[in-house]
Amino acid sequence: MIKLPQIGLTFSDGDEWEAFCQSCLKIKHQHNNFKSVPADDGDGDCGLDGFNAIGDAYQCYCPEKEYTDKELYEHQRQKVTDDIQKLYNYRVKLKKILNGVKIKTWHFTTPLLKSRELIAHCNTKENLVKSWNLDFIDDDFKIGLKDYEYFRPEIPYVITSDKILNPVNAQGIDFPTSEPSTQTIEDYK
């Protein structure tokens, strides 16, 4: 379970974090044709939880529990290593899935980032991916590291779904509505 008291959210597992990310990404990239990649067969999601038409690809990771900063880094580093390798291992499937989209930035989304060493690790992995010369990878390929703050603009839109999020103060959210006046209705007609 990961608690983010800064924004009043708790994620009990990786599935909840991914569902949250998917909801936010569908809002964030609504004009860029965001597509989710389901993990529906033996190959899982091939290292991509989703992508858009302008070359942003996303992979979600939520730690299983509260780790020390060093342990968190080790788990995140391993997840990046494993999923970046999937770009090569599943290159034939990914080429079909992406259908001409070139990945410019592969975003690793995780609730918390606490190590600058992860940046250095991702720089090494960027160079590795570029060395593969895959036709669905942009020449200027980058790895982006995104924590919960990347989704701050979208959080108010997804916080109403208790299935996805466990907001601490959900009962305090009030969405006022008012009926249109008779004059407004007449004007509309």
Secondary structure, DSSP 4 states (H G I P E B T S, - for coil): -EEETTTTEEE-SHHHHHHHHHHHHHHHTTTTT-EE----STTTTTT-SEE-TTSEEEEE---SS---HHHHHHHHHHHHHHHHHHHHHTHHHHHHHHTTPPEEEEEEE-S----THHHHHHHHHHHHHHHT--TTEEEEEEEEEE-GGGGTTTHHHHTT-TTT---TTGGG------PPPHHHHHHH-
